[in-house]
Amino acid sequence: MIDTLAGPGTGEADALTASDLLASIREQRQVENAAAARQLDLAARWADLHPPESIHSAAAFTVPGTDHEEPLAGEGCPLVAEFCIAELGTVLGMSSTSAKKLIGHALELRHRLPRLWSQVQSGRVPAWRARSVAETTIHSTPSLTREAAAFVDAQVAAVAGRVGPAQLDRLVAETIKRYDLAAPDPAADPEDGYLSVDPRHATLHDDDVHFAGTMRFEAELDIADALDLNQALSQKAAEQKALGSTESLDVRRAKALGDLARTQTALDLHTAGQGSSRTEDKLPVAREVVLHAHFPAESVGEQTVFGPIGRLEEGQRLVLLDQLQSWCGDSRTKITIKPVIDLNAHLTAPGYDIPDRIRDQVILRDRTCVFPWCTRPARGCDVDHVIAYDHDAAAEGQAQPGPTTSANLACLCRFHHRLKTHTAWRYRMVAAGVFEWTSPHGHRYRRDHTGTVTIDDHGPPDIPRPCRR
């Protein structure tokens, strides 16, 4: 079996001694490190060729949850035009965000960490080690000045880049103190610091989902609010037990908190004792929480039977049918069931606006932004007319070149939508959900439901048949 599974060239490797194999592996690693160092140098040169026209058109990282943006590299590094990032990323087979990081690391090393940069280019320090240092100095809080970055550079270069994450964090902390970069923190006052701190928060830790379908919710409240909430949860948990629940106290309290979340928004509109004796029936639906769940289904006789496991678009996680049924079991939960959408149907709408039925079809068909190697979920993307809609066509008596149809719509995240609108990037749909992109320098890519591939210039690739989902 081992001989059968062995690939081509195995006999040549068997002819080498153990020492020869180790020497060959070491040589290939040196080649890999040299190529990575060269790639950093070329990325920096690419940035040099594309300065922005103004500070407003410079590439930057958007800080999630804020309006704040961070530059690709630290103080003293040149700015880079935002739209040049995409072409470098596609040539390397990576997302635009990864290309931003590559260029940022290259500029940070060349301009603010020159000693480390020199060691990378000479082969003394692997590129990946230097990039980890650059990532830390770029996103340090507070930001490092050029002098502070030079101090970090000298310390790291002295040990040829051999520093671990903990050592690097301590070095940056020391640098911040040495150069007095931290703003005064009134909360650090041992006597009155508590007056400047408000520890209240309510945080959902949605990055860690238990296999049982639960998430952790953490909060710090005012004393009065905390006591009131505790009393309400205790009362609701006791009511559940009195009604026959055999679950543990912790589970009943957790369920009570969820019940409060669904009903509390309606309490101001509800007056006990008026109307029907069943006051629960008078409660309006609470705020709607939208979940997009997809389950396989098949017809058995006259019934539709759903599979036990489906896909939840929120977080791209699996979900059990039993879990979904339990979530929908509350009497005040609003449930909307949409019919199965045929992703291969050709839908059309008059005018420029995109109806929900067509938007949903395009989102389900594309799943993500259709730009090469972009993975932004389609639910958060714009739906773009591949061929631009001409608002003046009807007035001029001409046929609409960019109609609102399934065959002329695609999901693009906001950055790549702007890229397509304001640059020479062009794309076309060659089949349902299959797109061919051409970059300003003539590089071509195909994106479909399986991912992105580079198109060979010697001939177009075979277009796969779109699959039904």
C-alpha positions in Angstrom: 0.0 0.0 0.0 2.8 2.4 0.8 4.5 1.7 -2.5 1.2 2.2 -4.3 0.5 5.6 -2.7 4.0 6.9 -3.1 4.1 9.7 -5.7 6.5 10.3 -8.6 10.1 10.9 -7.6 9.9 8.7 -4.5 12.7 6.4 -5.8 15.0 9.4 -6.2 14.4 10.4 -2.5 15.0 6.9 -1.4 18.4 7.0 -3.0 19.4 9.9 -0.7 20.9 9.3 2.7 19.3 10.9 5.8 22.0 13.5 5.8 21.4 14.3 2.2 17.7 14.7 2.8 18.3 17.1 5.7 20.7 19.1 3.7 18.2 19.4 0.8 15.4 20.4 3.2 17.6 23.1 4.7 18.6 24.3 1.2 14.9 24.6 0.2 14.1 26.5 3.4 16.9 29.0 2.5 15.4 29.4 -1.0 12.0 29.9 0.6 13.3 32.6 2.9 15.1 34.4 0.1 11.9 34.4 -2.0 9.9 35.8 0.9 12.5 38.6 1.4 12.4 39.4 -2.3 8.6 39.5 -2.2 8.7 42.1 0.6 11.1 44.2 -1.4 8.9 44.0 -4.5 5.8 44.8 -2.5 7.6 48.0 -1.2 8.5 48.9 -4.8 4.9 48.4 -5.9 3.9 50.8 -3.2 6.5 53.3 -4.4 4.9 53.3 -7.9 1.4 54.1 -6.5 1.4 57.2 -4.3 -2.1 58.5 -3.5 -3.4 61.7 -5.1 -4.4 62.9 -1.7 -4.6 61.7 1.9 -8.2 60.9 1.4 -7.4 58.3 -1.3 -4.7 56.5 0.7 -5.1 52.9 1.7 -6.0 52.2 5.4 -7.4 49.6 7.7 -10.9 50.2 9.0 -11.2 49.6 12.7 -14.3 47.3 13.3 -17.1 49.0 15.1 -15.7 52.5 14.8 -15.2 55.3 12.2 -11.5 55.3 12.9 -9.0 54.2 10.3 -5.4 53.1 10.7 -2.6 53.6 8.1 -0.9 50.6 6.6 2.3 51.5 8.3 3.6 53.8 11.1 4.6 57.4 11.2 7.2 58.3 8.6 6.2 55.7 6.0 4.8 56.8 2.6 1.1 56.6 1.9 -0.2 54.2 -0.8 -3.1 54.6 -3.2 -5.9 52.3 -2.0 -6.9 50.8 -5.3 -3.4 49.5 -6.2 -3.7 47.0 -3.4 -6.2 44.8 -5.2 -4.0 44.0 -8.2 -1.1 43.0 -6.0 -3.4 40.8 -3.9 -4.9 39.0 -6.9 -1.5 38.3 -8.5 -0.4 36.7 -5.2 -3.7 34.8 -4.8 -4.6 36.6 -1.6 -7.4 38.9 -0.4 -7.1 42.7 -0.5 -6.8 42.8 3.3 -3.8 40.4 3.2 -2.2 42.5 0.5 -2.6 45.6 2.7 -0.8 43.8 5.5 2.1 42.7 3.1 2.6 46.2 1.8 2.3 47.7 5.3 4.9 45.3 6.7 7.3 46.0 3.9 7.1 49.8 4.3 7.3 49.5 8.1 10.5 47.4 7.9 12.1 49.5 5.1 11.4 53.0 6.6 11.1 52.5 10.4 13.0 49.2 11.1 15.9 49.5 8.7 18.3 47.3 10.6 15.8 44.5 10.7 15.1 45.1 7.0 18.8 44.8 6.1 19.0 41.5 8.0 16.0 40.2 6.2 17.4 41.1 2.8 20.8 39.5 3.7 19.1 36.3 4.8 20.1 36.5 8.5 16.4 36.9 9.6 13.4 35.1 8.0 10.8 37.4 6.6 8.1 35.9 8.8 10.0 36.9 12.0 10.5 40.4 10.8 6.8 40.7 9.7 5.7 39.8 13.2 7.8 42.6 14.6 6.4 45.1 12.0 2.8 44.0 12.8 3.4 44.9 16.5 5.1 48.2 15.9 2.4 49.3 13.4 -0.5 48.6 15.7 1.0 49.6 19.0 -1.2 51.6 21.3 -0.2 54.3 21.7 1.5 54.7 18.3 5.2 54.6 18.2 7.1 57.6 17.0 10.0 57.2 14.5 12.5 57.5 17.3 10.6 54.9 19.4 10.4 52.5 16.4 14.2 53.0 15.9 14.8 51.9 19.5 12.8 48.7 19.0 14.6 48.1 15.7 18.0 48.4 17.4 17.0 46.0 20.2 15.5 43.4 17.9 18.3 43.6 15.3 20.9 43.0 18.1 19.5 39.5 18.6 18.9 38.9 14.9 15.1 39.0 15.3 15.0 36.1 17.7 12.3 37.5 20.0 9.1 35.8 20.9 5.7 37.5 21.2 5.9 38.0 25.0 9.4 39.5 24.7 8.3 41.8 21.9 5.3 43.0 23.9 7.6 43.8 26.9 10.0 45.6 24.6 7.2 47.8 23.2 5.9 48.5 26.6 9.3 49.6 27.8 9.7 51.7 24.7 6.4 53.5 25.4 7.6 54.3 28.9 11.1 55.3 27.8 9.8 57.8 25.2 6.8 58.9 27.4 4.3 58.1 24.7 1.4 57.1 27.0 -1.2 59.8 27.7 -1.8 60.4 31.4 -4.3 57.9 32.7 -6.5 59.4 35.5 -7.7 55.8 36.3 -4.2 54.9 37.5 -4.4 57.3 40.5 -4.4 55.0 43.5 -6.7 57.2 45.5 -9.2 58.8 43.0 -8.7 56.6 40.0 -12.0 54.9 40.5 -13.8 58.2 39.8 -12.5 58.1 36.2 -13.5 54.5 35.4 -17.0 53.4 34.4 -16.8 49.6 34.3 -20.4 49.0 33.1 -20.7 47.0 30.0 -22.8 44.3 28.4 -20.8 42.1 26.0 -21.8 39.2 23.8 -18.8 36.8 23.2 -20.0 35.6 19.8 -16.6 34.4 18.7 -16.9 31.3 20.9 -20.0 29.2 20.2 -20.5 26.0 22.3 -21.4 22.8 20.5 -24.7 22.8 22.4 -25.7 26.0 20.5 -25.0 28.6 23.3 -23.0 31.8 23.6 -21.5 33.6 26.6 -23.0 36.9 27.6 -21.1 39.0 30.2 -22.2 42.2 31.9 -21.3 44.6 34.7 -24.2 46.7 36.0 -25.1 49.3 38.6 -25.8 47.7 42.0 -29.5 48.5 41.8 -29.8 47.2 38.2 -27.9 44.0 39.1 -30.1 43.3 42.1 -33.3 44.0 40.2 -32.1 41.7 37.3 -31.2 39.0 39.8 -34.6 39.2 41.5 -36.4 39.0 38.1 -34.4 36.0 37.0 -35.0 34.2 40.3 -38.7 34.9 40.1 -38.9 33.6 36.5 -36.8 30.6 37.3 -39.2 29.8 40.2 -42.2 30.1 37.9 -40.7 27.7 35.5 -40.1 25.2 38.3 -43.7 25.6 39.5 -44.9 24.9 36.0 -43.1 21.6 36.0 -39.7 22.3 34.6 -37.1 19.8 35.8 -34.1 21.7 34.5 -31.3 23.0 36.7 -31.5 26.5 38.3 -28.7 27.8 36.1 -30.6 26.7 33.0 -33.9 28.1 34.1 -32.2 31.5 35.0 -30.6 31.5 31.5 -33.9 30.8 29.9 -35.5 33.6 32.0 -32.9 36.1 30.7 -33.8 35.1 27.1 -37.5 35.5 27.9 -36.8 39.0 29.3 -35.0 39.9 26.1 -38.0 38.9 24.0 -40.7 40.5 26.1 -39.2 43.5 27.9 -39.4 45.7 24.8 -43.2 45.3 24.9 -43.8 46.0 28.6 -44.4 49.8 28.1 -47.3 49.0 25.7 -48.9 46.5 28.0 -51.4 47.2 30.7 -52.4 44.3 32.9 -56.0 43.5 33.5 -57.3 45.2 30.3 -58.9 43.2 27.5 -58.4 39.5 27.4 -57.8 37.6 30.6 -54.8 36.0 28.8 -52.5 39.0 29.0 -49.7 37.1 27.2 -51.8 37.1 24.1 -51.9 40.9 24.2 -48.2 41.3 24.1 -46.9 42.5 20.7 -43.9 40.8 19.0 -40.6 42.0 20.4 -37.8 43.3 18.3 -37.1 41.0 15.4 -33.8 39.1 15.3 -33.1 37.8 11.8 -31.4 34.5 11.3 -30.8 32.9 7.9 -30.8 29.1 8.2 -30.6 26.7 5.3 -31.7 23.1 5.6 -31.8 20.3 3.0 -35.3 19.1 2.2 -36.9 16.3 0.3 -40.5 15.4 -0.4 -41.8 12.1 1.2 -45.3 11.5 -0.1 -47.2 14.7 0.5 -44.9 15.9 3.3 -41.6 17.9 3.2 -38.9 16.4 5.4 -36.0 18.6 6.5 -32.5 17.2 7.2 -31.3 17.3 10.8 -28.3 19.6 10.2 -28.3 22.9 8.3 -26.1 26.0 7.8 -26.5 29.3 9.6 -25.3 32.3 7.6 -24.6 34.3 10.7 -21.1 33.2 11.6 -21.0 30.5 8.9 -21.8 27.8 11.5 -23.7 24.6 11.4 -27.1 24.5 13.2 -29.3 21.6 14.3 -32.9 21.5 13.3 -33.9 20.8 16.9 -32.1 24.0 18.0 -34.0 26.0 15.5 -37.3 24.5 16.6 -36.5 25.4 20.2 -35.7 29.0 19.3 -39.0 29.3 17.4 -41.0 27.7 20.2 -41.8 30.9 22.1 -45.2 32.3 21.5 -43.9 35.8 20.9 -41.3 34.8 18.3 -42.0 36.1 14.8 -41.3 33.4 12.2 -41.0 34.1 8.5 -40.6 31.1 6.2 -39.5 32.0 2.7 -40.1 29.6 -0.2 -37.2 27.7 -1.8 -35.4 30.0 -4.3 -34.4 28.4 -7.6 -30.9 29.9 -8.1 -30.9 29.1 -11.8 -34.2 30.9 -12.5 -33.9 34.1 -14.6 -35.6 36.9 -12.6 -36.3 40.3 -14.1 -37.5 43.6 -12.7 -38.3 46.9 -14.4 -36.3 50.0 -13.4 -33.1 50.3 -11.4 -34.2 49.2 -7.9 -33.6 45.6 -7.0 -36.7 43.7 -5.5 -36.1 41.5 -2.4 -36.8 38.3 -4.3 -34.0 39.1 -6.8 -31.7 40.3 -4.1 -32.1 37.2 -2.1 -31.5 35.0 -5.1 -28.2 36.8 -5.9 -27.1 36.7 -2.3 -27.7 32.9 -2.1 -26.1 32.3 -5.4 -22.9 34.3 -4.8 -22.6 33.6 -1.0 -19.6 36.1 -0.8 -18.3 39.1 -2.7 -17.4 37.9 -6.2 -14.1 39.7 -6.4 -11.2 37.3 -6.7 -10.2 35.8 -3.4 -12.6 38.1 -1.4 -14.6 36.2 1.3 -16.9 39.0 2.6 -20.4 37.4 3.2 -22.8 38.4 0.5 -25.4 39.6 3.1 -23.2 42.5 3.9 -22.4 43.4 0.3 -23.8 45.7 -2.3 -25.7 44.1 -5.2 -24.1 45.6 -8.3 -25.2 45.9 -11.9 -22.4 44.1 -13.8 -23.2 46.2 -16.8 -24.0 49.7 -15.5 -27.7 50.7 -15.6 -28.3 53.7 -17.9 -30.9 56.0 -16.3 -31.2 58.0 -19.5 -31.7 55.1 -21.9 -35.6 55.3 -21.9 -35.6 59.0 -22.4 -33.2 58.6 -25.4 -35.3 55.8 -26.9 -32.5 53.2 -26.5 -32.6 49.7 -25.1 -31.4 49.4 -21.5 -27.8 48.1 -21.6 -27.7 47.1 -17.9 -31.1 45.7 -17.0 -32.1 44.6 -13.5 -32.0 40.9 -14.0 -30.4 37.8 -12.4 -27.9 37.6 -15.2 -26.7 41.2 -14.7 -26.3 41.4 -10.9 -23.5 40.4 -8.5 -22.5 40.8 -4.9 -19.6 43.2 -4.2 -18.3 44.4 -0.9 -18.1 48.2 -0.6 -14.4 48.4 -1.3 -14.5 46.2 -4.4 -17.7 47.9 -5.6 -15.8 51.2 -5.5 -12.8 49.6 -7.1 -15.0 48.4 -10.1 -16.6 51.8 -10.4 -13.5 54.1 -10.2 -10.7 52.0 -11.8 -10.0 50.0 -14.9 -11.0 46.7 -13.3 -13.7 45.0 -15.3 -15.8 41.8 -15.0 -18.5 39.9 -16.8 -20.8 37.0 -15.9 -20.2 34.1 -18.2 -22.7 31.7 -16.5 -24.9 31.9 -13.5 -22.6 32.7 -10.5 -19.5 32.5 -12.7 -17.5 35.7 -13.2 -14.4 36.6 -15.2 -12.3 39.6 -14.0 -9.7 41.5 -15.9 -7.2 43.7 -14.0 -5.9 47.1 -15.3 -2.6 45.2 -16.3 -4.5 42.5 -18.1 -4.4 39.7 -15.6 -7.6 37.5 -15.7 -9.3 35.6 -13.0 -12.4 33.3 -12.8 -14.5 33.3 -9.6 -17.3 30.8 -9.0 -18.9 29.0 -6.0 -15.7 26.9 -5.6 -13.4 29.9 -5.3 -11.0 31.8 -7.6 -8.5 30.6 -10.2 -6.2 32.4 -12.6 -7.2 32.2 -16.2 -4.5 30.9 -18.5 -3.8 33.4 -21.3 -3.5 30.6 -23.8 -7.2 29.9 -23.6 -10.3 30.3 -21.4 -11.0 27.5 -18.9 -13.9 25.2 -19.1 -16.9 26.8 -17.3 -18.5 24.3 -14.8 -22.2 23.8 -14.8 -23.7 25.8 -11.9 -24.9 23.6 -9.1 -28.4 23.8 -7.6 -28.6 24.7 -3.9 
